[in-house]
Amino acid sequence: MSMEKIRLNKYLSDAGVCSRREADSLILQGRVTVDGRKAVTGEKVSVDQQIRVDNREIRQGQPKVLLLLNKPRGIICTAKNQKDNIVDFVNYPIRVYPVGRLDVDSQGLILLTNQGELVNKIMRAGNYHEKEYQVTVDHPVTKEFLSKMAKGVPILGTVTRPCQIKRTGEKSFQIILTQGLNRQIRRMCEYFGYRVVRLNRTRIMNLKLGKLPVGAYREVTSEEWRELQRLLVDSSSVPCRKTGGIYGHSSGENQRAGTKVK
């Protein structure tokens, strides 16, 4: 009896490898094989066939994984086979991928998962999900600096969204963003003549770094997972157009969020 076939990109997405769009890219790059031959975009496969990505066998039915890692400085947020990559650093028994990025010089909370659709729902800029950072800079933090940062800063050919920001020390502040442009906080600070000395991400949506030691990871709790699912219920998993970061934002999006300065 013949088994039902589904599109290869859906197979990879359901297996938690990546989104369908990213799967099509992997196929075009020749990184996916079906029964030992290079896959073709749009082809259909069945569960009894041997599917490999970068020579790693992909099987559906694996348990869903979501990890919280306190990333150290120096670790690179990529799944590519290169020195100091985050996947090798964690060395989890099930293949996982980072949800977005943290700069190599930054540390703090980053998520890793084997669920492709979850990645897009969390990181898609159009969903306006919060990410919180604690930042130390090289000059005293002034009210003028906080006010200008909160209103939006011109970088990378756009203006950053209004954000929540408050002073936490003479040279430190807490900032909450709803987008993730490339090196966004560092570029925002540089625009006003500040240099980031230390950057630590402490929260993504309801998931908090807490007292997790640097370099350690843990699995999401059942309570955290239920709350995350509640927050994601209306979130789109369709990636936005890329605009300088991993996931950029569509034109006109960056003026919707409110501003709060403390």
GIVEN-V940145 format. One record per backbone hydrogen bond with DSSP energy under -0.5 kcal/mol. NH is the residue of the N-H (numbers start at 1). CO is the residue of the C=O. Records with the same first field share a line. If there is no record, write none. Layout:
NH->CO / CO
This chain:
6->45
8->43
11->7
12->8
13->9
14->10
15->11
16->13
17->12
18->12
23->19
24->20
25->21
26->22
27->23
28->24
29->25
30->27
31->26
33->52
34->37
35->50
37->34
39->32
43->40
45->6
49->46
51->49
52->33
53->56
54->31
56->53
57->55
58->51
59->57
62->59
67->112
68->218
69->67 / 110
70->216
71->69 / 108
74->104
75->72
76->84
77->102
78->76
82->80
85->82
86->76 / 78
87->78
89->85
90->86
91->87
97->113
99->111
100->98
106->103
107->199
108->71
109->201
110->69
111->99
112->67
113->97
114->65
116->13 / 114
119->115
120->116
121->117
122->118
123->119
124->120
125->248
127->124
128->125
131->177
132->203
133->175
134->200
135->173
136->198
137->171
138->195
141->170
142->140
146->142
147->143
148->144
149->145
150->146
151->147
152->148 / 149
155->153 / 158
158->155
160->153
162->254
163->150
164->176
165->260
166->174
168->172
169->172
172->169
173->135
174->166
175->133
176->164
177->131 / 175
180->247
184->181
187->183
188->184
189->185
190->186
191->187
192->188 / 189
193->190
194->189
197->136
198->136
200->134
201->107
202->132
203->132
204->207
205->130
207->204
208->206
209->202
212->209
215->70
216->213
218->68
220->66
225->221
226->222
227->223
228->224
229->225
230->226
231->227
232->228
233->229 / 230
235->232
239->237
246->180
253->250
255->252
256->253
260->163
262->165
